[in-house]
Amino acid sequence: MSSKVKVGVIGVGVLGRHHARLYNLDDNAEVIGIYDVNAKGAVKVGEEFGLKVFDNYIDLAEKCDALSIAVPATMHYETSMPLLEMNKHLLLEKPIASEVTDGRALVEMAKQRNLVLGVGHVERFNPAMDFLDRHSAETRFIEAHRLCQYPPARPGQHRRGTEVSVVLDLMIHDLDLILTMVDSEVERIDAVGIPVLSKTDDIANVRLKFKNGTAANITASRVSVDPQRRFRVFLDDCYISMDYANHEAMVLKKNRVGLSRKDISLNEKNALADELSDFVISVRQTIDTDKVVNPKVSGEDGQKALELAVAISDEIKSYNSRYGFKFV
């Protein structure tokens, strides 16, 4: 590479802080600085990693080639569009936006200006997915569970992720993974969900039926006592069970006498570090060749996941309305 990519981070809360930390360790990146509406929090992160703190994110962007956007999903569009108009390459934390039309506008603007637009679906970089990618042919049924505890309170702010439903907050990770594995359009959506502690849905379940016959059953919750991240895939002659929180896998395969079992210990790696490195390399190659080199999870990929997530959320609303369910 000819030179380091100049990067900045907008939003240095729980996740953005790690963006700043990991960019700082990337030999191909030079961290110009960080910005957050919480000035005290930004100063703390800046002092922790020796980074300059900017008072205005536009001033930060002017000095950068690329930026990570780790602000609440409802602010993705208003934060990102001015940066794209400044010809800045962007990595947006998932979801790409909170509204389908906003996500579509961001994708179109990046395309018009030949800019890299990545979306932070970090599970694509999980070592469990490295294994699944090699065994995704002839997938017939997928079952996913993503359960976590309710996010802690933040002074003066909503709890992290609760500005959108659990479908856009957590389930969208698994929706993205499923869309990469199933080469077919969704034919039917059956979904239920309810708010428990926040004003948006905190737990949801959906069954997807694809036109090629593949089905998927997905559950997401942010009000669970015991965290869980499991992904199971049933193929024609094979069953793969992934615990991609613990990087463990089990494969059951049909043979002449029944089933053979193989336990797999997946090598742990830093998925977020790989995601950021992938983004930086894409930006460097795009700058050097003047031709867009998409990261592993492109804006178009993020938009597909968003559109499916919103369709599921709409079905949940329709279901609750149809049966007269009301939540305070």
N, C-alpha and C positions, 0 to 999 in steps of 0.2 A: 504494500500500500504506500502511496506517495506521501501521505501525511495523516495526522490524527484528525478525526472528525470532532468538530467543536459542538459539544452537547450541553443542554440545560435541562433542568427538571422543574416543572410547574406543578406544585402540590407535593409537599414532602411530609405527608402524614404517615400512617402505618406502612403503606406500600411504597409511596413516593420516596420515603427515606431510604429504602433498599435500592431503589433506582439510582439515587445519588451515590450510595455506598459502592454499588457494583460498577457503575460507570467509572468511578474513581480508581477501580482496580483493573480496568480494561486497558490494555496497552495500545489499543487502536482508538481510544477516545480521550478527549481533553474536556474536563468538566469546567465550563465557563462560570457557572453559578446556578443558584436555585432561587425559587420564589414561592411564597405561600401567603394567602390572605391572613393567616395566623402568623404575624410578624415574630412573636416570641418563639413560636415553634420553629420557624425558619432559622432564626438566629442560633437556636440550640443545635439544630442539625448542621448548620454551617460550621459552628465551632467544633462539633464532633468529628467532622471529616475535613476540616480545613478548607471550606468552600466559601466563595463570595456570595453574599445574600443581596438580592436586588429588591428595590422598593416597588418596581413595576415590571410585569412580565413581558411587556413589549420591549422595554429597554434590554432585558435579558435576551430576548429572541433576536434582536438586531445583531448581537455578537455571536450568534450560534448558527451552525449548519442544520442542526436537528434538535428536537426537544421531545422529552417524555411528558405526557399529560396525565397526571394522576389526581385529578379533581373529581368531585361527585359527578356521576353520569349525567345528571340533569344540566350540568354546566359544560359538557364536552363540546357541544356545537358552538356556543358563544365564545368559548376560549380558543377553540381550534380554527374556526373559519378565518379570523384575522391573521393567524399565523400562516395558513396556507396562502392567503393573499400576499403575504410577505415572502413567499417562496421558500418556506421552511419545511423540511422533512419531519414527519411526526409519527410517534408511537403513542397511541391512545390506550389507556387501560380499558379492559372490557367493561360494559358493552361499548361499541363504537359511539353510540349516542342513546338517548332515552326514547327518541321518536324515530320512526322509520324514515320520514321525510328528511330529518336532519342528517341521519347517517348517509342517506343517498346523496345529499348535497355535498357532504364532505368527500365522499368517494369521487364524485364527478369533478369537484374542484381540484383534487389531487391529480386526477387523470388529465385535466386540461393543462395543468402547469407542470406535468412530468415530474411529480414529486412522489417520494416514498411515503406511503401511508400504511402503517402497521397497527395491528390491534392485539392487545395483551391477553390472548387466550393461552396462558402459560402452560396449561396441561398438555398442549401439543409437544412441549419439550420435556415432559415427564418421561423417565426411562421406561415406564410401563407402556407408553405409547410407541416407543421404538419397537417393542416386541409385538404389540398389536398390529402395527403397520405391516409387519411381515406375514401376518396371519388373518388378514381381513377379508380375503376372498370368500365368496359364498356364505356371507353372514346371513343368518336367518332370524335371529332374535337377540336383542341387546337389553340388558337390565342394568340400570345405574342408580346408585344411592349416594347422595352428597348431603350429609347432615352435619350441622355445626351448632355451637352454642350461640345464644343471642349476643350480638356485639356489645361491648361495654359502652357506657355513656361517655360523651365528650362534652365538656363545658361549652355552652353556647352554640352547639351544633347537634344535628340529628345523629343518631347512631349510624356508624359506617355501613353503607349499602342499603339502608332502609328508605332512601329517597325513591327507590324503585322496588318492585316486587321481587320475591325470592327467585322468580323465574329469570329475570334479567340480572339479578345479583349473583346467584350461584348456579342454577340449573343451566344457564347459558353455556357454561364450560362444557357440560356433557352434550348439549345440543351441537356445539361446534365439533366435538369429537365424532359424534354419530354422523354428522353430515359429511365428514371426511371419509367415513368408512362405507357409507351406503350411497351408491351411485344411482339414485332414483329420487323422484319427487314425492313429497308427502301427499298421501291421498286422503287421510282422515286423522282428525285430532279429537281425542276425548280427554278432557282435563277438569280437575277440581282443585280448589285451593281456598285458603282462608287466612285473614289477618288474625294474629294472636296477640302480639304485643305492640306492633307498629300499626300505622295507618294503611300499609300495603300488605299484600299476601306474604305471610311468613312461612307457610308450608304449602307445597303443591305436588300433585302427582299427575302425570300425563301418559297416555298411551298413544304412540304414533304408529300409523299404518302406512307403509310406503307402497307405491304403485308396483314395485317388483315383488311384493309379498313379504318383505322384511318388516318386522315389528320391533318396537322399542318401548320399554316401560321405564319411566324415569321419575324418581322422587327427590325432592330437594326440601330441606328444612333449615332454618336458622334459629329454631327454638328447641333443639334437641339437647339432651343431657350428655350423651356420648357421641363425639364426633365420628364420622364414618365417611370414607371415600372409596367406594367399590364400583367396579365396572366388570360386568360379565358378558361374554359373547358366546353364543351358540352357533356353530357352523354345521355343515352337513355331517361331518364325522368327527367333530372335535368340540370340546367345551373348554373355554379359557376363563379363568377367574382371576381378576386383578384386584389387589389391594394396593392402590397406587399412593396411599399415604405412607404405607410401610415398605413399599417397593418389593412386594412379594407377589408371586404368581403361581398358579397351579394349572396344569394342562391335563385334561383327560381325553384320550384319543382311542377311538374304536380300533380293535385288532381282531385277529381270528378267534380268540378265546374270550373276548369281552372288552374290557377297558384297561388301558395302561395309564398310569399316573406319573406325571413328572412335575416335581416342585422346582421352581425357578427363583433364585435370589437375584433380583434386578439391581444392577450397579447403581448406587445413588449418585446423583449429580445435581448441581444447582440449576434447576430449570429456569429460574428467572435470569440468572447470569447468562445462560445459553440464549435466552430470548433477546436480551439486550445486545449481546454480541452479534447475533444474527441480524438485528436491526442496524447496528453500526456498520457491519460489512456491506449490507444492502445499500446504505447511504453512500459509503465510500465508492462502491462500484458504480452507482448511479452518477455521482459527481464526476468520476474519472471517464466514464463512457458516454455521458450525456444521454443515456438510455435507462429508463426505469428498470431496476432489478428489484422485484418484489421480495419482501421478507417471507418467512415460512407461513405466517398468518397475515394475509393482505387485507386491505380495507374491504375488498369485495367479499372475502371470507367472513370478516366481522359483520358485514351487512347481511349476509345470508343467515347467520346465527341470530342476529337481531330480529330480522323479519319473522323467523320461526318463533322466537321467544315472544314477540308481540302478538302473534297469532294465537299462541297458547294462552297468554294473559287475557286476550279478548274472549276466548272460549270459556275461561274461568268466570269472567264477568257475566257472560251470557248464561252460563249454567246457574250461577247464584241468582240472577234475575228471574230465570225461568221457574225456579223453585221457591222464589220469594225469600231467599236467605239474605238477611241484613246484618251487618256487623257494626258495632259502635267503636 
